[in-house]
Structure formats: C-alpha cells, structure tokens
Amino acid sequence: MYQITKTESGIKFITHEIPNSQTVHIEVEVEAGSKYCPDGQEGISHFTEHMVMNGSTQYPSGLAVRRAIDNLGGYINASTGTEIANYRLRVASEDFITGTDVLFSFLSAPLLSQKEQGGEQRIILEEIAKANDSLPSRIGNATFSLIFGKHPLAYPVLGYQETIRKIRNEDVKMFFQHFYSPSRIVVATSGKVSHNQLVDAVGKYFGKNPPPTSPSYAEFTPRKDGPKVQILDEKTQQTHLFLAFLGKVQSPKEMAVWKILTRVLSGTNRLFERLREKENLTYDISVKSFTTKDVMGIFITGGFPLQKTERSLAVICEELTKVCTSLVGEEELARTQKILEVGQLFRLEDPEEWIDLALYTNWLFGDPLDPQTYIKELKEVKAEQIRELARKIFRPQNVYLVATPSKLNAEELQKILKNGFCLQDTRGTN
C-alpha cells in the first residue's frame, strides 16, 4: 500500500498513491519536538516552527506563504508536539509542483529573519497566556511535570514565558541547524502523486552533505515510584481527577493490544457505565492514550462531586482491577474490535488519515504499518493479552494523579491508589 524510499540526503519518503483523486495531501515530519529543547530554552522547538513558517527568499514572509497557497485554493499549516514538528499542505493535484515549491523552499532554507523574531515572540507569549488560562491545560502540564520530573518530556510544548523572552535569533538558527537536517525528515503524501514525482520534486531542495551532529538526548525511563499525588491550588466547583499510568509499546502487536485495552475502558461497559449510569458520579469520563518513543501512557480524566471524591477514585480503581483479574468477555472483545476496525476503515476514506497512520507507526517502529496489517493485528488480540497488559500497567507504582481543588487530602487519595488495586505482589511482568 505504501512505497518507501530513503535517499542519499537522508530524507525518507512514504507515498500512498490514489490515481483517481484530484488532490494531494503532504505532511513533513521533522524530529524536532519539545523533548529536544535544551535546558533554559524550553519552547524553542515551537518557536523555530513559527519562524520557519515565516518564509524563504522566494516567499519572504508568513503572509506571502499563506497567500501563495490561498491562491491555489489550498491549505497550509504547522504544529509542534512532544517529539515532532509537523508541516502539512493540501492542494489540487495539478498544483503539486507549485505547492511543494512553497513548502520546501522554507523548510530547506528559511529566512529565520531577525525582524520577525519579536513579532513571533509576542504571538507565542499570547499562546502561553491562553494555555495558562485553561484549567485542563494547567492540570495536563502539572501531570507531565509530576510524571517526568526534570526530564525534557515534562516541558510544555509552548515553553514558559520566561524562556521564550530569552530566546535569541541565533538560538533559533542553531536549533534549526541541529534538528532540521535531512536525516531527521520524513515526507509523506496521499493522493494523486506518484512516488517518483515526490522524490524528484523534493530532492532538489536538499543537498547530500552529511547531517550535523545533534545534541544528545537521554531517553526517559519510568521510575515506578508511584503512587504520586499532587493537589493543585485551584478553586473549582467539582473535583477534577487526572490519572496517568505508564507503559511501553515496542511492536505493532503490542500497539494493537494497547488500543483494545484503551477502547475497552473508554466504552460504555466499564468506567462510563459504573460512574455515570449506575452511581451518577460524573457527567463524563475520558480515557485516552499518550504516545512517545520513550513511554506510553493511559490517561483517565473526569469531574466528580467534591463530597464524593474518594468514592469516585475508589470506583475507578475497582474497575481497573476488574480488567486485571477477569478476562474481557468474548462479546465485549468482538464489539471493541469491530468498533476499532470500522473506525479505521472510515478514516481511510480520508487521505490525511493514511498519512497519519503511516507517520505514527513509522515513528514508533521504523517503518509504516499497512492499514490492513494494523486491522489484522486488532482482530487477533486475545482476552489474555489484554489482561496481561492491564496487569503490567495498573499497579500502584505506575500511577500518577493530579487533582483539584486545593481542599482535597493528598494523603487519603494516595492511600486509595496504594490499596485500590488487587495486584500488590510481583505477579506478571514489571
């Protein structure tokens, strides 16, 4: 389904050709996310993405870049995450060459102009201010800080106001030089463009010089020193709980089991049924995954009555324990697999989803996973594998909790987490 090439320059190309399409979607993934920010320059990866988008010699401003794509009726944008800076472009297939000229002219040789530095700095400071005004954002940042401590994975992608103010134009240029080398770039397309067309169109923007040596990065190793609890000094009308459990995925098969487990917990038969429908303790409860090469996490979040905080947390622990001790029933497993399979099939109607799956699995495993292979892995997951994974993850030493409001008793919540799981011994794999 995918064609893959790695050129002499070091760039990896992944294409999914759709001959009868009239459009093409392009994404460029640069291994330059927030976890690579040096100490004291937290936020520089995101700052660099802003500066890169401000254009090249051919398109000498951010406005010129956007107008060039607007004139094609297309779309261009960028974002920075924990591990990756992502640049994406959608154009009609007939405008593929023009679109790639706009995109790769600034990705290969951005202006990184000093005169744009101050304006982008002010914009990012407003982004941070907006995030700081958001309770979910503050809780999320506190959770990452609790889990990762002083490791760069704890850094908010946007950085801190004090570090953004100190970043100089020379710092941005140095970060770009270190991390935007061809060997750290993956280009993926889906739509009406052939593999050779893409390689030829993009290759001319990058030379064959050896990549510069990038600063070292120390992979995060979970400490397993939980349960850890932090109470935020917030005044809220309900209790907000943000639970995080850490694990690791090293193969497509393990990823499929992880996806099934997450979906089982987020379905209507487990936490939702117990907490909302039976005990009326919450309006909504969310179960999501957090993915990096270093570590993966399952996050459970929700809002609960202040006077029922301890009961709500105890119920969550009870439901997680059930997955550790009892096999998921055949009907529930089959339904979960069907939901994930059909959801994937629907997403594959969208070229962007082809690229997202390719880039996600390429990043984790070194090569993109074909959608049909991914669906096959989902269908082959067994109830025993789900229970085994749950037993590895849902242990007191793996759990981190951030909660509001400030009147909550951290010691009582920590006691519930310490005693709330049935697996207190060393059974299973740690």
C-alpha positions in Angstrom: 0.0 0.0 0.0 2.9 2.4 0.7 6.0 3.0 -1.3 9.1 3.9 0.7 12.4 5.4 -0.3 15.3 6.8 1.7 17.5 9.0 -0.4 21.2 9.7 -0.2 20.4 13.0 1.5 18.8 11.0 4.4 15.2 12.0 3.8 12.6 9.2 4.0 9.7 9.3 1.5 6.4 7.5 2.1 3.7 7.6 -0.5 0.1 6.3 -0.9 -0.9 7.0 -4.4 -4.7 7.4 -5.3 -4.8 7.6 -9.1 -8.4 8.7 -9.3 -8.0 11.5 -6.7 -7.9 15.2 -7.7 -6.0 16.3 -4.7 -2.8 15.6 -2.8 -2.1 15.8 0.9 1.5 16.3 2.0 3.0 16.1 5.5 6.5 16.7 6.6 7.6 15.3 9.9 10.8 16.7 11.5 12.3 15.1 14.5 12.4 18.4 16.3 9.8 18.3 19.1 9.8 19.8 22.5 11.7 17.0 24.1 14.8 18.1 22.2 14.8 21.6 23.7 17.9 22.5 25.7 17.6 23.4 29.3 16.8 27.1 29.6 15.3 27.2 26.1 12.1 25.3 26.7 9.7 26.2 23.8 12.4 26.8 21.2 11.2 23.9 19.1 7.8 25.6 18.8 9.4 29.0 18.3 11.5 27.6 15.5 8.4 26.2 13.8 6.8 29.7 13.9 10.0 31.2 12.4 10.3 28.6 9.7 6.8 29.3 8.6 7.8 32.9 8.0 9.1 32.1 4.6 12.0 31.9 2.3 13.7 34.1 -0.3 11.0 33.1 -2.9 8.2 33.7 -0.4 9.7 36.3 2.0 7.1 36.4 4.8 4.5 34.2 6.5 1.8 36.2 4.8 3.4 35.6 1.4 3.5 31.8 2.1 -0.2 31.7 3.0 -1.2 33.9 0.1 0.6 31.7 -2.3 -1.3 28.7 -1.1 -4.6 30.6 -0.8 -4.2 31.5 -4.5 -4.2 27.7 -5.2 -7.3 27.2 -3.1 -5.1 25.0 -0.8 -4.3 24.8 2.9 -1.0 25.0 4.8 -0.3 24.8 8.5 2.2 23.6 11.0 2.3 22.3 14.6 4.8 21.2 17.1 4.4 18.2 19.5 6.5 16.5 22.1 8.6 14.7 19.6 7.8 16.1 16.1 7.4 19.3 14.3 4.8 18.7 11.6 4.2 20.8 8.4 1.2 19.9 6.2 -0.1 21.1 2.8 -3.2 20.3 0.8 -3.5 21.3 -2.9 -5.2 20.2 -6.1 -3.0 17.6 -7.8 -2.4 19.9 -10.7 -0.8 22.4 -8.3 1.5 19.8 -6.7 4.7 21.4 -8.1 3.8 24.9 -7.0 2.7 23.7 -3.6 5.9 21.8 -3.0 7.9 24.8 -4.1 6.3 26.9 -1.4 6.6 24.3 1.3 10.1 23.0 0.7 11.7 26.4 -0.1 11.2 27.4 3.5 11.8 24.0 5.0 15.2 23.7 3.3 16.3 27.4 3.5 14.0 29.5 5.8 14.8 33.2 6.3 14.7 33.0 10.1 14.7 36.8 9.9 15.7 38.8 13.0 12.9 41.3 12.1 10.3 38.6 12.5 11.6 37.4 15.9 9.9 40.0 18.1 6.5 39.5 16.4 6.6 35.8 16.7 7.7 36.1 20.3 4.7 38.2 21.2 2.4 35.7 19.4 3.8 32.8 21.4 3.6 34.7 24.6 -0.2 35.1 23.9 -0.4 31.4 23.2 1.1 30.6 26.5 -1.2 33.1 28.3 -4.2 31.4 26.7 -3.0 28.0 27.8 -2.3 29.3 31.3 -5.9 30.5 31.5 -7.2 27.0 30.7 -7.7 24.6 33.7 -7.3 21.4 31.6 -4.0 22.8 30.3 -2.8 23.6 33.7 -3.7 20.2 35.0 -2.1 18.5 32.0 1.1 20.4 32.4 1.2 19.6 36.2 0.6 15.9 35.3 3.5 15.8 32.9 5.7 17.5 35.4 4.7 15.0 38.1 5.5 12.1 35.8 8.6 13.2 34.1 10.2 15.4 36.7 13.2 17.3 35.3 13.3 15.2 32.1 12.5 17.2 28.9 9.3 15.2 28.4 7.9 17.3 31.2 8.3 20.6 29.2 5.1 22.1 27.9 5.4 22.3 24.1 4.8 26.1 24.1 7.6 26.6 26.7 7.5 29.1 29.5 7.1 32.9 29.2 10.4 33.5 30.9 12.3 31.1 28.5 10.5 32.4 25.4 11.5 36.0 26.3 15.2 35.0 26.4 15.4 33.1 23.1 17.6 34.9 20.6 17.6 34.7 16.8 20.9 33.0 17.0 19.4 30.3 19.2 16.6 29.6 16.6 19.2 29.4 13.8 21.3 26.9 15.9 18.2 24.8 16.7 17.2 24.7 13.0 20.8 23.7 12.0 20.9 20.9 14.5 17.4 19.4 14.0 16.2 20.2 10.5 18.8 18.1 8.8 17.5 15.7 6.0 18.3 12.6 8.1 15.6 13.8 10.6 12.9 14.4 8.0 10.1 12.2 6.7 7.9 13.3 3.8 4.6 11.5 3.3 1.9 12.0 0.7 -1.5 10.6 -0.1 -3.4 11.4 -3.3 -2.7 11.8 -6.9 1.0 11.9 -7.0 3.5 9.1 -7.7 6.4 8.1 -5.6 8.9 9.2 -8.1 7.2 12.5 -8.6 7.5 13.3 -4.9 11.1 12.2 -4.7 12.1 14.2 -7.7 10.1 17.3 -6.7 11.5 17.4 -3.1 15.0 16.1 -3.7 16.2 19.2 -5.5 15.8 21.3 -2.3 18.2 19.3 -0.2 21.9 18.6 -0.8 23.9 15.5 0.0 26.0 17.0 2.8 26.4 14.7 5.9 24.0 15.6 8.7 25.3 17.7 11.6 25.8 16.1 14.9 22.7 16.7 17.0 22.9 17.3 20.8 22.5 14.1 22.8 19.1 13.1 24.2 18.7 10.8 27.2 15.6 8.5 26.9 13.2 8.6 29.8 13.0 5.5 31.9 9.9 5.3 34.1 10.9 5.4 37.8 7.9 3.3 39.0 7.9 5.3 42.3 4.1 5.8 42.5 1.6 6.3 43.6 2.3 10.0 43.3 -0.4 12.6 44.1 -0.3 16.4 43.5 -3.1 18.7 44.5 -3.3 22.0 42.6 -4.2 25.2 44.3 -7.4 25.8 42.2 -10.8 26.8 43.3 -13.3 24.7 41.4 -16.9 23.7 41.8 -16.1 20.0 41.4 -13.2 17.6 41.8 -11.1 17.2 38.7 -9.0 14.0 38.6 -6.2 13.3 36.1 -4.9 9.8 36.4 -1.9 8.6 34.4 -0.5 5.1 34.1 2.8 4.4 32.2 3.9 1.5 30.0 5.7 1.0 26.7 4.9 -0.4 23.3 7.6 -2.0 21.2 5.8 -3.8 18.4 2.6 -3.4 16.2 1.1 -6.4 18.1 1.6 -4.7 21.5 0.2 -1.5 20.0 -3.0 -3.4 19.0 -3.4 -4.8 22.5 -2.9 -1.3 23.9 -5.5 0.2 21.6 -8.0 -2.6 22.5 -7.4 -2.0 26.3 -7.9 1.7 25.9 -11.1 1.3 23.9 -12.5 -1.3 26.4 -12.0 1.2 29.2 -13.5 4.1 27.3 -16.5 2.1 26.1 -19.9 2.0 27.7 -19.4 -1.2 29.7 -16.8 -0.1 32.2 -16.0 3.3 33.7 -18.8 5.1 32.0 -21.5 2.6 33.0 -20.3 2.4 36.6 -19.5 6.1 37.3 -22.2 7.8 35.3 -25.1 5.4 34.7 -25.0 3.4 38.0 -23.6 5.7 40.6 -24.2 9.1 38.9 -20.8 10.4 39.9 -19.8 12.2 36.7 -21.1 13.9 33.6 -18.4 12.4 31.6 -15.1 10.4 31.9 -12.4 10.2 29.3 -9.8 7.5 28.6 -7.0 8.4 26.2 -3.5 7.3 25.3 -0.3 9.3 25.3 2.3 8.1 22.9 6.1 8.7 22.6 9.0 6.5 21.7 10.2 6.6 25.3 7.0 5.7 27.1 3.2 5.4 26.5 0.5 6.3 29.0 -3.2 5.8 29.6 -4.8 9.0 30.9 -8.2 8.8 32.8 -9.8 12.2 33.4 -13.2 13.4 34.7 -15.0 15.8 37.0 -16.7 14.5 40.2 -18.8 15.8 43.2 -16.5 17.3 45.8 -18.1 15.3 48.6 -17.7 12.0 46.6 -14.1 12.4 45.5 -12.7 9.4 47.4 -15.6 7.2 46.4 -15.1 8.2 42.7 -11.4 7.4 42.8 -12.1 4.1 44.6 -14.6 3.1 41.9 -12.1 3.9 39.1 -9.5 1.6 40.9 -12.1 -1.1 41.2 -13.0 -1.0 37.5 -9.3 -1.1 36.5 -8.7 -4.0 38.9 -11.5 -6.0 37.1 -9.6 -5.8 33.8 -6.5 -7.1 35.7 -8.3 -10.1 37.2 -11.0 -11.1 34.8 -10.9 -11.8 31.1 -12.8 -9.4 28.8 -15.8 -11.4 27.6 -16.0 -12.6 24.0 -18.9 -10.4 23.1 -17.2 -7.2 24.5 -13.9 -8.0 22.8 -15.6 -8.7 19.5 -17.6 -5.5 19.7 -14.5 -3.5 20.6 -12.5 -5.0 17.7 -15.4 -4.2 15.4 -15.6 -0.6 16.6 -11.8 0.0 16.0 -11.9 -1.8 12.7 -14.8 0.1 11.2 -13.5 3.4 12.7 -10.2 2.7 10.9 -12.0 1.9 7.6 -13.9 5.2 7.8 -10.7 7.1 8.5 -9.1 5.5 5.4 -11.6 7.4 3.3 -9.5 10.5 4.1 -6.0 10.8 2.6 -4.8 12.6 5.7 -5.6 9.6 7.8 -3.5 7.4 5.6 -0.6 9.7 6.3 -1.3 9.9 10.0 -1.2 6.1 10.3 2.0 5.9 8.2 3.8 8.6 10.2 2.6 7.3 13.6 3.7 3.8 13.0 6.9 4.8 11.1 7.9 6.9 14.1 7.3 4.1 16.6 8.6 1.1 14.7 10.9 2.4 12.0 8.6 1.6 9.0 4.9 2.5 8.3 2.3 -0.2 9.2 0.0 -1.1 6.3 -3.7 -0.4 7.4 -4.8 -4.0 6.6 -1.9 -5.3 8.7 -3.0 -3.0 11.5 -6.6 -4.2 11.3 -5.4 -7.8 11.2 -3.4 -7.2 14.4 -6.5 -5.7 16.1 -8.6 -8.8 15.1 -6.0 -11.2 16.5 -5.9 -9.7 20.0 -6.9 -12.2 22.7 -8.5 -11.5 26.1 -5.5 -13.0 27.8 -3.2 -10.4 26.2 -5.5 -7.6 27.4 -5.4 -8.9 31.0 -1.6 -9.3 30.8 -1.1 -5.7 29.7 -3.5 -4.4 32.3 -1.6 -6.3 35.0 1.6 -4.6 33.8 0.2 -1.1 33.8 -2.4 -0.8 36.5 -0.2 -1.1 39.6 0.3 1.4 42.4 3.9 2.1 41.5 2.8 3.1 37.9 0.1 5.6 38.8 0.3 9.4 39.0 -2.6 11.6 40.0 -3.2 15.4 39.7 -6.4 16.7 41.3 -8.2 19.9 42.2 -9.4 21.7 44.3 -6.9 22.6 46.9 -9.0 21.4 49.8 -8.5 17.7 48.8 -6.5 15.5 51.1 -3.5 14.2 49.1 -2.6 11.5 51.7 -6.1 10.0 51.6 -6.1 9.9 47.8 -2.6 8.3 47.8 -3.9 5.7 50.2 -6.7 4.8 47.9 -4.3 4.4 45.0 -1.9 2.4 47.1 -4.5 -0.1 48.3 -7.1 0.1 45.5 -5.5 -2.4 43.1 -5.6 -6.2 43.7 -2.1 -6.8 42.3 0.0 -5.8 45.2 2.6 -8.6 44.7 5.1 -9.2 41.9 2.9 -11.3 39.6 3.2 -10.6 35.9 6.0 -8.5 34.2 7.0 -5.3 35.9 
